[in-house]
Amino acid sequence: MKKIIVSILVFSGFTVTAAADNSARLPRVYAGTTHSVAVDSRGGLWCWGDNYYGQIGNGKQTKYGGDFRILENNNASRPVKIMSNIACAAAGDGFTLALSNTGVLYGWGNGTLVPSEIMNNVVYVEAHGNAAMIIKTDESLWIWNQSDKTGGPFASARKICDKVKGAALGDNSLVVLIRNDVLFVSRPYSRDIEPVKIMSGVREVSSGRQQFYAVTEDGTLYSWGSNGTYGLAGVGTDELMIMTPTYVADNVKRVIGNGGMLIKTDNSLWVWGRIPVFVEFRKAGEVVNSGIWGDLKTYGKSPVKILDNVTDACGEYHYLAVKENGQLFSWGGNEYGQLGNGLNSVVERSEIVSGEVIDYDFDILEKNNKNEEKPKFTGFNLINIK
């Protein structure tokens, strides 16, 4: 048996491997605004959900007429395999990024319908909304905004700083883990703003839309930023803004800030805040209006345990979680098939998707409320992605 030399770099709580043996990997999942991405244990990349911007990567695109009707429905309500030999991926608002085992970064969506090579020597990639960031092999941090399509949707990347250990991207803000585990915050689109030191002794950083999270070396989770009625920062209060790093939880292995989620050292999954309903009104190649139109589920202002034996999770408007046995759970919004269960509506029952669809009552979470006018939510979908 051949020996395989594996290069490992750890960034923002993730371990990215170059030229690694894929058979040893656990599946990973990534949630865009209205589509989903998974990298299976063999390095295969799968996409499903909304394909209005070509973010599935299969050469197709969903098209709308002038009266908001769908003329060509090329959304993928089941996972579609797009690439092989992938180490990790990222999903944003209408685009997808994939990092190969050899450090080549590919992107598609926002008018690019198939994977297109962007750059080499990359070890980590992350997407948030219309923006994305990468860390290269020389530990330099780069960022670009998808709304700037000068030279193409992936051509506007610019360097932010060097010697980066990890980073996380929010709405027009960035947290960077650099040098002696010191945490900085900056505004990545403002060239003249200097980073500000927030705290030290940090192992991992993550972000929501307007919340930031830091896990210290001893596994303690802190957060700050926008909080409000739903307790989006997870600190247990409805204070509008959390101005300084504030305690959230102990024994944290990983935090997924965009979805208000954490995985503890016992592999249990905890959530807080809410699942908002995101809607876009589209016609004839344009988005007339978009935004958050209510809530599908509220969890509370402090973390609540919902699953055991979880190895990875993600989400914002819909949620994905991978268990130790390789099964993928999905729940939340499903207007574009982003749950991967073959439907395009919020799910009443959960299903195991493995060849033929099998009804499977996995009613872990209670219904949001009895108001028939709101989407109801009762459980999970299961998809095998080993």
N, C-alpha and C positions, 0 to 999 in steps of 0.2 A: 504494500500500500504506500502510495506517495505521501511524503510529508508536505503539508501546505503551510507556508509562512503567512501569518496573518498580521496585518498592521492595524492597530486599534487606536482610535482617538476618541475621547469622550467630550461631548459638547452639550451643554444645556440638559443634562440628564440622559442623553442618548449615547449609545455606543455605535459608532459607524465603522464598519470593517471594509477593508480594501482587499481584493483578491482572496476572499474568504470562502470556506466550504459552506455553501448555503444549507446543507442538510442539518446543520447544528443550530439554525436560527429559529426564533419564534416569530409567528406572523405579526405584522405591524399594521396599524390602521390610521387613516388621515381623513378628516372631514372638511370638505370645502363648504361654501355657503349653501349650495344646492346639489352637490355631488359627493361621491365617496370614493376613496382609493384604499387598496390593501396591497401589501407585499407579503406573499406567502412564504412558508419556511424554505422554499427552494429558490427564492429570488424572483418569482413571477409577479408581475404587477397587474392588478385588476382594477377596473374603473366601472362605476355605475351611477345612475341618477341623471341629472340634467345635462343636456348636450346642446344648449342654445348657443354657447360660445365655442363649441368644438372641444370642450374640456375632457370628453371621454377618450379622444385620441384615436378613434377608429376610422377617420376620414369622412365622417358624416357630421351633420349639423341639423338641429331642429329648427324649422322655419315657420314663421307666423304670417298671417295675412293682415290686411289693413283694418279688419274688424276684430282683432285679437284672437281669431280662431287659429288653431294649429293646422298648417298646410302639410308639413312633413314632420311626423313625430319620430325623431331618431334618438329620443331619450332611451336610456338603458335601465330598465327596472330589474335586471339581473346582472351580476358581475360579468364583465367582458375582459378577457385577457389581452393586454396591450403589448407588454414587453417581458423579456427575461433578463436574468443576470443583474437584478436591481438590488442595491443595498438598502436604500430608504427613499422616501418620497415626500411630497408636500402638496396640499390642495388649498387653493385660494378662491377668490370670487371670480369664477369663470375661467380658471386656468389650473394646470397640473404641472408639477415638476417631478422628475425622477433622477436619482443619482445612481449610476452604474457601479459595479464592483471595482472598476478601474478608475473611478473618480471623474467620469464624464457626466456632466449635467445636461439633461434634456428637458424641454418644455413644450407645452402645447395648450391650445385654448386661446380665447380672445382673437379668433380669426385664423389661428394656426390649427389645422385639423388633424395633424399627425405629429408624433414626436420629432422635435428638431433640436440638434445639438447646439448648446449655448456656450459652454466653456469647459475647460479641463482643470485637473488638480483641485477638485472640490472634495471636502470631507463631510460637510453638513449643509442641509438646506431646510428652510422653514418658510411658510407662507402665512399671511394674515390679511384678509380683505383683499385690497388691490395691490398689496406690496409683498415683497419677498426678500429674503436675505440668505447669504451663503457664507460659509467659512471655508477658506482654502487651506491647502497643505502647509503653507507658510504662516498659518494662524492669522491671516488678515481677514477682516470682516467687510463684506460687500452687501449693498442693498440697492433695490430698484423699485420704482412705483409703476404698476401696470398702466396707470392712466397716462403715463408719458410713453407714447409709442414711437418716438423719434427713432427711425431706423428699424422699426419692428417692435413687437410687444415685449421682447426680452433683451433689448439692446441698450437700455439706459442704466445699467448697473454702475455704481461708483463706490470707491473704497471709503470706508468710514474710519477704521483704526487697525492697529497691529496687536500682536501678542494676546489674542482673544482666546479664552478658555471656553466661553459659552455666551449665548445671547438669546433674547426673546423680543419679538416684535409686537407692538400694540398699535392703536390708532395714532399715527403721527408721533409715536414715542418708541424708545428703544432702551432696553436694559442690557448691559454688557458686563460679563464676568471676565476680569482681566488681571493679569499678573498675580498678586498675592490674594487671590479669591476676593478681590475688592469689587463691589457692585457699583456701577455707574448708571446714570440715566441721561439720555440726550434726545434731541429731536432730529431724527435722521435726515429730514428734508431741509433743515436750516443749516447752512454751511458754517455759520459764524457762532453757533452755540457750543460752548465747552461742556463736556461731561461733568456731572456733579456726583461726588461720592455719597452713597446712601448708607452702606453698612459693609462689614467685612466678615470673614469666616463663613462665606457662602459656598455651598456645593453645587447648587442648581438654580436656574432662574426660569420663569415662565411668565406669560402675560395673557390677559383677556383683552377686550376691546379698550377699556380704560382702567384696568386693574393690573397690578404687577405683583409677582409672587417670588419669594426667595426661600429656599430650603437650606438651612445651615448644616454644618458638618455633622451635628448630632441628630439630624433628622427632624428638626423643628421647622414648621412652616409659618412664614410671616407674609402679610399682604398689606397693600396700601393702594389708594386711588378711589375711583367712583364706587359707591356702595348702595345707598338709597333704600327704598322700600323693600326690595327683594333681598337685600343683604348680599349683593353680588361679590363683595370682597371676602365673604365667609367668616367674618370676625364675630358674628352673633348679635349685631346691632343693626338698626336702620338709620344710623348716622349717614348724612348725605355723602360726605367725603372722609376718607381715612387718610390723614395727612402724613403719618409716619408709619414705618413697619410695625404691624400689630399681630399678635399671636393668633394662629388659626388652629393648629393641630400638632401632635407629637407623632413620632415613629413613622414619618413620611418617607416613602421610597422615591416617589415621583409625583409632581404636580402638573396637571394639564389645565393651565389657566383659562384658555379660551372657552372651555366648557364648564368651568367651576367644578373641577374634579381632582381627586387625589387617589393614589394607590399607596396603601400602607405597607409596612414591612411584612405583614402577614398575608399580602396580596389581596386584601379586601379593597373594594372600590367604594369611594364616598363622593357625594355630590352636594351642591348647595346652590342657592339662587333660583333660577327659572330656566325653562325651555321656551324661548320666544318663538312666535310664528312669523316667518319671513315670507313676504309675497312680492313678486314682480309682475307688473302689468306690461305685456309685450305686444307689439304689433309691427309687422312689416320691417323687421330688422332693427327696431329701436325699443328701448325700455321707456315707457311713458311715466311710470312711477314705481317706486320700490321702497320697502322699509319693513319695520316690525309692526304687525297688526294683531296685537294681543299676545296671550300666553297659552301654551299647550299644557304646561305643568309647572307648578311651583314646589320647591323642595324645602325651603326654610333658610334662615340666616346663618346657620352653622352646618358643617358637614353632616350628612346622613348616609349611613351605610346601605347600599342596594345590592351588591354582588360580592361573592367570594371567589377566590382562585383566579384573579384577573392578572394578566401580564401586560396588557396595553389597553389604552382607551383614548378617545378624543371626542370632540363635538362642539357645537355652538347652537345651531338650529335643529340639528338631529345628532344623535349620539351613537357611537360605536364602541364596543368593548370586546377584547379577545380573552378567552379563558385559557387555562393551562393546557387543556386538551385540544386546543387549536380551533375551537368553535367561536365564531363571531356573532355577537349579539348587537342588534340595532334597534333603536327606538327614537320617537320624536316625529318631526315633520317629514312628510313623504309625498309632497305635491308633485315631485318630478321623478319618483321612483328611487330616491336616494337611500332608502332602507334596504334595497336589494332583495325584496321579497316577491317581486313580480307584480306589485300593485303600484298605484299612484295616489294613495290616500292614506291618512293616518290609520293605524292598524287596530282593529278590535280584538283580534286574537293573534297569537304569535305562531310562527311556523318554523319547522326545520326544513331547510332547503338543501336537499342532497339528491339529485336526480329528480324524482317525483316529489311534489309538494306533499308534506304530511302535516295534518293539523296537530298541534302540540300545545296544550294548555299550560302556559308558563306565566300565569298571572301573578307576578311578584309585586308589582306596584299597583296601588289602588287608583281608581278613576279620579281624575282631577276634580270634577264636580258633576252634578246632575243636569246642568244646563245643556239642553239638546242643541242649542245654537252654536256651541263651541265644539271644536274637535275633541273627541274622547281618546283617552290613552289608558291602556290596561296592562301592557306587558312588553315583551321583547320578540324580535324575530331571531331565528338562528340560521346561520349560514356556515357551512363547513369550508374552511380555507386552508386546511393543512397543506 
